[in-house]
């Protein structure tokens, strides 16, 4: 039997687990996830009868293999209704250059994707288990969590956290190897944009010809506003829910500020951008800071090869340098195939 340890239960890890479980029947896969949920930054919350995706907004129809995979698990799959318009630093909203690709989520939210994938395998997923350290002795990997409990040993280690958190594990890893040094240096070089998100709920409907608006010049305090009511099953009729994502500079500056003040500021921006003063006074709110939200560069070519030969794999949208959910799934499929082949 081959024992595989995976740190993080994001979309890439879910896709890789699905591939390896199907291709290597004797593989025993253990997933350790620090949070209480699945699918990483593709995150969903519920409030009464409202469902909202407050991290990644949707899964884009942009890769044939990802489309095939999603079509396999289509229970509850829905298309987002509406196009994405644009605005610049002036705040003037206009039609964008939205392609004809489909935008998907699930009636119960994007986390359903990872739940489908992990649920189709024999993998064991342990939530609320934060890995603090990595040790390699010979060919065996051991993980230690923040309660001091050890996991393993594993024949193969897979790391799914964002690049800075993966780098932190590699930096302190008890793994003396040039492969570790090279992978650590390359992982440290991956840049990220920070995003602070407000979720705004209203007891009235909002009539607009678009699903979302995006800031194209990255010079407005707001980077994105989307309407969750455009996702079938998410918002009851007659209500509206906006997901407002601040731009990088605003998010870094205000990341640790009073959340209530941040939410009020973003609600005011939403009211101005969408030309409706009522939006400045939401009936309810939620918020989330994503310190490592959007990778702006990818892993240096070839940096992972030597590490994989020693049994350590990294995966996620940041490896390919494309901040999209479909990119994370695609990278998970690719990594899972390489791992299965190696085994």
Secondary structure, 3 states (H helix, E strand, C coil): CEEEEEECCEHHHHHHHHHHHHHCCCEEEEEECCCCCCECCCCEEEECCEEEECCCCCEECCCHHHHHHHHHCCCCEEEECCEEEEECCCCCEECCCCCCCCEEEECCCCHHHHHHHHHCCCCEEECCCCEEEEEEECCEEEEEECCCCEEEEECEEEECCCHHHHHHHHHHCECCCHHHHHHHHHHHCCCEEEEEEEEEEECCCCCCCEEEEEECCCCCCEEEEEEHHHECCCCCCCCEEEEEEECHHHHHHHCCCCHHHHHHHHHHHHHHHCCCHHHHCCCEEEEEEEEEEEECCCCCCCCCHHHHHCCEEECCHHHHCCCCHHHHHHHHHHHHHHHHHHC
